[in-house]
Amino acid sequence: MGYDEAALTGLLAGLGFLLVIIVLLLIAWAVFAIIGQWKLFVKAGQPGWKSIIPFYNTYTLCEMVGLNWYWFLLAIAPTIISVLKIESLTYIGSIALVFANVMICYNMSKKLHKDTGWIVLAVLFNGFVLPIAGYSKTTTWDKDAVVTPNAFFDKKEQ
């Protein structure tokens, strides 16, 4: 069985073109997300550069939304577990990350005056929803909005 070199060359060229398109789309999304996150931090009264420093941006985000410091640890739990090479806790770390993300989005919804639907979208599509909140001219950050340091676990608000 022989191969048609022209067909194989065409297939490889097509796959290469598709790969270039995918890489360009990923770069465009990354630029969109970085600028949007920067704008969201600025809306919240934080310097925009804090949004591009790994881990520090998560810590600052937890502070911005009024959560206690240990929510930051839950948010970076998968990284901590990976660095410590504790494979048996991998799933627990992932669950902790999702849980912390829900709490961050819950308190952020209060600061942005958003509803439950926004929380769900922010949890599922964080990389798109938070930058859009940064870009939005109608969305404002209410620094005086009442939030709880333990998200929705506190029965009375401070």
C-alpha positions in Angstrom: 0.0 0.0 0.0 1.6 3.3 -1.1 1.1 6.7 0.2 0.0 9.7 -1.9 2.7 12.2 -1.0 0.7 15.2 -2.2 -2.3 14.2 0.0 0.0 13.7 3.0 1.7 17.0 2.4 -1.7 18.7 2.1 -2.9 17.1 5.3 0.2 18.2 7.2 -0.1 21.7 5.9 -3.8 21.8 6.9 -3.0 20.6 10.4 -0.2 23.1 10.7 -2.5 25.9 9.6 -5.1 24.7 12.2 -2.4 24.7 14.9 -1.4 28.2 14.0 -5.0 29.4 14.2 -5.5 27.7 17.6 -2.3 29.3 19.0 -3.4 32.7 17.8 -6.8 32.3 19.4 -5.2 31.3 22.7 -2.9 34.3 22.6 -5.8 36.6 21.9 -7.8 35.0 24.8 -4.8 35.4 27.1 -4.4 39.1 26.2 -8.1 39.6 26.7 -8.1 37.9 30.1 -4.9 39.7 31.4 -6.2 43.1 30.4 -9.7 42.4 31.8 -8.3 41.1 35.1 -6.1 44.1 35.3 -9.1 46.4 34.8 -11.1 44.5 37.5 -8.3 45.0 40.0 -8.2 48.7 39.2 -12.0 48.9 39.7 -11.6 47.4 43.1 -9.0 50.0 44.0 -6.0 47.7 43.7 -2.9 48.3 41.5 -3.4 46.5 38.2 0.0 44.9 38.3 -1.1 42.7 41.2 -3.3 40.8 38.8 -0.4 39.4 36.8 1.7 38.0 39.7 1.0 34.3 40.2 -0.3 33.4 43.7 -0.2 37.1 44.8 -3.1 37.8 42.5 -5.1 35.1 44.2 -4.2 36.4 47.6 -5.1 40.0 46.5 -8.4 38.7 45.1 -9.3 37.0 48.4 -8.5 40.3 50.2 -10.5 42.3 47.6 -13.6 40.2 48.2 -13.2 40.3 52.0 -12.4 36.6 52.6 -10.2 35.4 55.5 -6.6 34.5 54.6 -7.1 30.8 54.7 -9.4 30.9 51.6 -6.2 31.8 49.8 -4.6 28.6 51.0 -7.6 26.6 49.9 -7.4 28.3 46.5 -3.7 27.2 46.0 -4.1 23.8 47.7 -3.6 21.8 44.4 -0.2 23.6 43.9 0.8 23.0 47.5 -0.1 19.4 47.3 1.7 19.1 43.9 4.9 20.7 45.3 4.9 18.4 48.4 4.2 15.4 46.1 1.4 14.1 48.2 -0.5 12.2 45.4 -3.1 10.8 47.7 -4.5 14.3 48.4 -4.7 15.4 44.7 -8.5 15.1 44.6 -8.9 16.9 47.9 -6.8 19.8 46.7 -8.9 20.1 43.5 -12.1 20.1 45.5 -10.6 22.7 47.8 -9.8 24.9 44.8 -13.3 24.6 43.4 -14.8 25.3 46.8 -12.6 28.4 47.3 -13.5 29.6 43.8 -17.2 29.4 44.6 -16.6 31.4 47.8 -14.6 34.1 46.0 -17.2 34.4 43.3 -20.0 34.5 45.9 -18.4 37.5 47.7 -17.4 39.1 44.5 -21.0 39.0 43.3 -22.0 41.1 46.4 -19.2 43.6 45.6 -20.4 43.8 41.9 -24.1 43.6 42.8 -24.6 40.5 40.6 -27.2 37.7 41.0 -26.9 33.9 41.5 -26.7 33.3 37.8 -23.6 35.4 37.6 -22.0 33.4 40.4 -22.6 30.2 38.4 -21.2 31.6 35.2 -18.2 33.0 37.1 -17.5 29.7 38.7 -17.8 27.7 35.4 -16.2 30.3 33.1 -13.9 32.3 35.4 -11.4 33.1 32.6 -14.1 34.9 30.7 -16.6 36.3 33.2 -14.1 38.1 35.5 -12.3 39.9 32.6 -15.7 40.9 31.2 -16.6 42.4 34.6 -13.3 44.4 34.3 -14.2 45.6 30.8 -17.8 46.5 31.6 -18.6 50.2 31.9 -21.9 49.4 33.7 -20.3 47.1 36.3 -18.9 48.9 39.3 -17.1 47.7 42.4 -18.9 48.6 45.7 -16.1 48.7 48.3 -18.8 49.3 51.0 -20.9 46.2 50.0 -21.4 44.0 53.0 -19.6 40.6 52.6 -18.7 38.0 55.1 -15.1 36.7 55.7 -16.4 33.1 55.5 -18.5 33.7 52.4 -22.0 32.2 52.8 -21.1 30.2 56.0 -21.6 33.2 58.3 -25.2 33.6 59.3 -25.0 37.2 60.4 -23.3 39.8 58.3 -20.7 42.1 59.6 
